[in-house]
Amino acid sequence: MKIVYLTPALYMAGGVERVLTLKANYFAEHFGYDITIILTDGEGKPLFYPLSPKVKVINLDINFEELWTCSFLKKIVVYLRKQRQYKKRVREELVRLRPDITISLLRREINFICDIPDGSRKMGELHVNRANYRNFEAGDANPLKNLFAWFWMRSLVRKLKRLDTFVVLTQEDRQAWPELHNIRVIPDPLAIAPEASPSPPEAGMEEGERVIAVGRYAYQKGFDLLLQAWAAIEKKHPDWQLAVFGQGDRTPYEQQMHALGIDSTRCHLNGPTPDIRQEYARSSVFAFSSRFEGFGMVLIEAMSCGLPVVSFACPCGPRDIVCDGEDGLLVENGNVAALADALSRLMGDEALRRQMAQKALVNVQRFRLDHIAQQWRECFLSLTSHQQ
């Protein structure tokens, strides 16, 4: 099986880059597939996640990132030129490689991939939910922006209909594409192997002392909502701490902590950590406060380390991952009071935490890399069998 992936770059520490690397490595090492990844940007930069030597990388060096520094008018001219160049180079590579399957991660190549006569089956995979793809805000006051968003989505749907298969991450998001009949759900895989049993806390930190949250310091992740919830319950649980880990500017959240009167000795806003598994092991509850997601990789990572979850039922991911009342608690999206109540309930009930932790370890097994890889293999075989 010869498979080509099309994606912008692999030098960043993003979720898409992480998942693509995991899958490409597994397909090459365990299935013996011939995997090639075609990039447009990051020429000369080291790959962030280790890639198997069996996986080939072709960097076309189109450098779409140049657009970030262009004025609006120049951006249009430069984009059109680069897009023509990209289409020409991708066509040349696919005709040369003759893959069985070509997969777009729904970036600029989705505009032309189905027009390339290389004989391959064409697939697309989306790593965000429909409502937040390209972040067009519904109900925006600008009518021109709304009109553009409507035309853009209508054009995208036409292109997606031409794909042999379109893969989304959750059943919830599948329902958001009623126009499509070529859609399939395959979740993201666990990036870390599930523990056989929960890891014991480190010496000096007793069981039941810490709530942990992980993600970028960005509006999407809702840490402002989590801090509001924490402010409402921290005095009820004086032995507990809250620890947040992630990249980004922490300043607004530190200012919010001060404004809410949160005890800074028990609430810690940390940068990224090289060993998140160790931090999960030092914690007893995982808090997920995102306003929206594509899936929620940190949810399954935390569960694989034996942590019960308290999560907003945001679109999309938590409803597909968390079994409410069994391995965690789901609350209404954006409802800070409900988030605070659910956290307080778990923080105050050690027996419930342990019961949910054991369930989390069992339920998260369905996201193991070998299970998810097998779903992809079945998808690939169903497509290529039609060619024979």
Secondary structure, 3 states (H helix, E strand, C coil): CEEEEECCCCCCCCHHHHHHHHHHHHHHHHCCCEEEEEECCCCCCCCCCCCCCCCEEEECCCCHHHHHHCCHHHHHHHHHHHHHHHHHHHHHHHHHHCCCEEEECCCHHHHCHHHCCCCCEEEEECCCCHHHHHHCCCCCCCHHHHHHHHHHHHHHHHHHHCCCEEEECCHHHHCCCCCCCCEEECCCCCCCCCCCCCCCCCCCCCCCCEEEEECCCCHHHCHHHHHHHHHHHHHHCCCCEEEEECCCCCHHHHHHHHHHCCCCCCEEEECCCCCHHHHHHCCCEEEECCCCCCCCHHHHHHHHCCCCEEEECCCCCHHHHCCECCCEEEECCCCHHHHHHHHHHHHCCHHHHHHHHHHHHHHHHHHCHHHHHHHHHHHHHHHHHHHC
